[in-house]
Amino acid sequence: MPVYNGTKFIREALDSLLAQTFTDFELIISDNASTDDTEAICRKYAAEDQRIRYVRQPENMGLWANFKYVLDESVAEYFMWAAADDVWDEDWIATLLPIVTVDKSIAFGTVKTIDANGNPTQHPANGHDFTYKGSTFIRRLQYLAEPVLLGKANTIYGIYYKHLIPKDIFHSLEAVQPCADMVFMYIMLGRSSLKGCQTVSLYKRVHRDSDSHVSLYQPSANILVKIIYSLENAVKQEYRYAKAILSHSATIERVVQIILFPTLLAYNYFHANNYFHVIRHNPRFRA
């Protein structure tokens, strides 16, 4: 668990992980020099559960360096990252770990979005099947073609066979924000398939400080302004993502990506439009 200023939600995240039915794990928390009460909370949990190892960094090393730190510190053969504001079904590890151990693939469940208070929210990613299989070319093309709004970035929080993750994968991720998580997964799909499981869920918290809040919290109360802003944002995000992965693609993949790019933008816009049709008819998002 890489964390920075996680006071609001980290207790719920830790409770969820420690309540897993699979109990044989080490939870490494790397506190990226938080300035809130994260340290006090984590030290209390670590004192009460020997599975937790808490490390406080002397200064903020950056997001992806912190992701790399917890990976490097881990000693187990299998690994997963955990966001400090999410919640997991209690059988998340018990269900997904056997999938990974059989063929060393990546395993992930489904996503269900929740708000800051833990209440379910509507989102096109909810219940989506994250399965990318076949040849390297096919599964990476599947991942590229899937609209960002369907939640594919969340698959970075799946369970991995640790030795599949290349040591140098983090070097270029800081430079491709805000789509580094998707670039990471694109690279990983060059090394393994990803198998989705519909029986367990990651409850992804969408709040003002999260990367997945889209424009639900834009200050304008005008729903039309929100929709236009968010459709524009969705297309820009798809463009940034497609551009970022070009340097990690084989020549034939680049050719296909360039040919398909206009179609991918249109496909993403279609899904964004459907999403905000839901918002337009949901009074919760009008305030």
LINKAWO-V153520 format. One record per backbone hydrogen bond with DSSP energy under -0.5 kcal/mol. NH is the residue of the N-H (numbers start at 1). CO is the residue of the C=O. E is the energy in kcal/mol with one decimal. If there is no record, write none. Layout:
BEGIN
nh->NH co->CO e->E
nh->NH co->CO e->E
END
This chain:
BEGIN
nh->3 co->30 e->-2.4
nh->9 co->6 e->-0.9
nh->10 co->6 e->-2.3
nh->13 co->9 e->-1.9
nh->14 co->10 e->-2.9
nh->15 co->11 e->-2.7
nh->16 co->12 e->-1.9
nh->17 co->13 e->-2.1
nh->18 co->14 e->-2.8
nh->19 co->15 e->-0.9
nh->20 co->17 e->-1.5
nh->21 co->90 e->-2.7
nh->23 co->21 e->-0.7
nh->25 co->23 e->-1.8
nh->27 co->51 e->-2.9
nh->28 co->26 e->-0.7
nh->29 co->27 e->-0.6
nh->29 co->53 e->-2.6
nh->30 co->1 e->-2.0
nh->30 co->28 e->-0.6
nh->31 co->29 e->-0.7
nh->31 co->55 e->-3.0
nh->32 co->3 e->-3.2
nh->32 co->30 e->-0.7
nh->33 co->31 e->-2.3
nh->41 co->37 e->-2.2
nh->42 co->38 e->-2.6
nh->43 co->39 e->-2.6
nh->44 co->40 e->-1.7
nh->45 co->41 e->-2.1
nh->46 co->42 e->-2.8
nh->47 co->43 e->-1.9
nh->48 co->44 e->-0.9
nh->48 co->45 e->-0.6
nh->49 co->45 e->-1.4
nh->52 co->49 e->-1.8
nh->53 co->27 e->-2.9
nh->54 co->52 e->-0.5
nh->55 co->29 e->-2.8
nh->57 co->31 e->-3.1
nh->57 co->55 e->-0.6
nh->66 co->62 e->-1.5
nh->67 co->63 e->-1.8
nh->68 co->64 e->-2.3
nh->69 co->65 e->-2.0
nh->70 co->66 e->-1.9
nh->71 co->67 e->-1.5
nh->72 co->68 e->-2.8
nh->73 co->69 e->-2.1
nh->74 co->70 e->-1.0
nh->74 co->71 e->-0.6
nh->79 co->160 e->-2.2
nh->81 co->158 e->-0.5
nh->86 co->83 e->-1.3
nh->87 co->203 e->-1.6
nh->89 co->201 e->-2.0
nh->92 co->89 e->-1.9
nh->95 co->91 e->-2.4
nh->96 co->92 e->-2.1
nh->97 co->93 e->-2.7
nh->99 co->96 e->-0.6
nh->100 co->96 e->-1.5
nh->101 co->97 e->-2.3
nh->102 co->98 e->-1.3
nh->103 co->99 e->-1.0
nh->104 co->100 e->-2.3
nh->106 co->193 e->-2.3
nh->107 co->159 e->-2.0
nh->108 co->195 e->-2.1
nh->110 co->200 e->-2.3
nh->111 co->125 e->-0.6
nh->112 co->202 e->-2.4
nh->114 co->204 e->-2.6
nh->115 co->119 e->-2.3
nh->118 co->115 e->-2.0
nh->121 co->113 e->-2.2
nh->126 co->123 e->-1.5
nh->127 co->111 e->-2.2
nh->128 co->125 e->-2.1
nh->130 co->128 e->-0.6
nh->131 co->129 e->-1.0
nh->132 co->194 e->-2.5
nh->139 co->135 e->-2.7
nh->140 co->136 e->-2.0
nh->141 co->137 e->-1.9
nh->142 co->138 e->-2.5
nh->143 co->139 e->-1.9
nh->144 co->140 e->-2.4
nh->145 co->141 e->-2.6
nh->146 co->142 e->-1.2
nh->150 co->147 e->-1.6
nh->151 co->148 e->-2.1
nh->154 co->151 e->-1.8
nh->155 co->152 e->-1.3
nh->156 co->153 e->-1.5
nh->157 co->154 e->-2.3
nh->158 co->155 e->-1.6
nh->159 co->107 e->-2.5
nh->160 co->79 e->-3.2
nh->162 co->77 e->-2.2
nh->162 co->160 e->-0.9
nh->164 co->161 e->-2.6
nh->165 co->162 e->-1.7
nh->166 co->164 e->-0.7
nh->169 co->166 e->-1.4
nh->171 co->168 e->-1.1
nh->173 co->170 e->-0.8
nh->174 co->170 e->-0.7
nh->175 co->172 e->-0.5
nh->176 co->173 e->-1.4
nh->177 co->174 e->-0.8
nh->179 co->176 e->-1.8
nh->183 co->179 e->-1.9
nh->184 co->180 e->-2.7
nh->185 co->181 e->-1.9
nh->186 co->182 e->-2.2
nh->187 co->183 e->-2.3
nh->188 co->184 e->-2.4
nh->189 co->185 e->-2.2
nh->190 co->187 e->-1.4
nh->191 co->188 e->-2.1
nh->192 co->188 e->-1.4
nh->194 co->132 e->-2.4
nh->195 co->106 e->-3.1
nh->196 co->194 e->-0.6
nh->197 co->108 e->-1.8
nh->200 co->197 e->-0.5
nh->202 co->110 e->-3.0
nh->203 co->87 e->-3.5
nh->203 co->201 e->-0.5
nh->204 co->112 e->-1.1
nh->204 co->202 e->-1.1
nh->205 co->203 e->-0.5
nh->206 co->114 e->-3.3
nh->206 co->204 e->-0.6
nh->207 co->205 e->-0.6
nh->210 co->207 e->-1.7
nh->213 co->210 e->-0.8
nh->216 co->213 e->-2.0
nh->218 co->215 e->-1.8
nh->223 co->221 e->-0.7
nh->226 co->222 e->-2.0
nh->227 co->223 e->-2.2
nh->228 co->224 e->-2.5
nh->229 co->225 e->-2.6
nh->230 co->226 e->-2.3
nh->231 co->227 e->-2.6
nh->232 co->228 e->-2.2
nh->233 co->229 e->-2.2
nh->234 co->230 e->-2.4
nh->235 co->231 e->-1.9
nh->236 co->232 e->-2.3
nh->237 co->233 e->-2.5
nh->238 co->234 e->-2.0
nh->239 co->235 e->-2.2
nh->240 co->236 e->-2.6
nh->241 co->237 e->-2.4
nh->242 co->238 e->-2.6
nh->243 co->239 e->-2.4
nh->244 co->240 e->-2.2
nh->245 co->241 e->-1.8
nh->246 co->242 e->-0.7
nh->246 co->243 e->-0.7
nh->247 co->244 e->-0.6
nh->248 co->245 e->-1.7
nh->249 co->246 e->-1.6
nh->254 co->250 e->-2.3
nh->255 co->251 e->-2.1
nh->256 co->252 e->-2.1
nh->257 co->253 e->-2.6
nh->258 co->254 e->-2.5
nh->259 co->255 e->-2.1
nh->260 co->256 e->-2.5
nh->261 co->257 e->-1.2
nh->263 co->260 e->-0.5
nh->264 co->260 e->-2.5
nh->265 co->261 e->-2.3
nh->266 co->262 e->-2.0
nh->267 co->263 e->-2.5
nh->268 co->264 e->-2.5
nh->269 co->265 e->-2.4
nh->270 co->266 e->-2.2
nh->271 co->267 e->-1.9
nh->272 co->268 e->-2.4
nh->273 co->269 e->-2.6
nh->274 co->270 e->-2.0
nh->275 co->271 e->-2.2
nh->276 co->272 e->-2.3
nh->277 co->273 e->-1.0
nh->278 co->274 e->-1.3
nh->279 co->275 e->-1.6
nh->280 co->276 e->-2.0
nh->281 co->277 e->-0.9
nh->281 co->278 e->-0.8
nh->282 co->279 e->-1.9
nh->283 co->281 e->-0.6
nh->285 co->282 e->-1.9
nh->286 co->283 e->-1.7
END
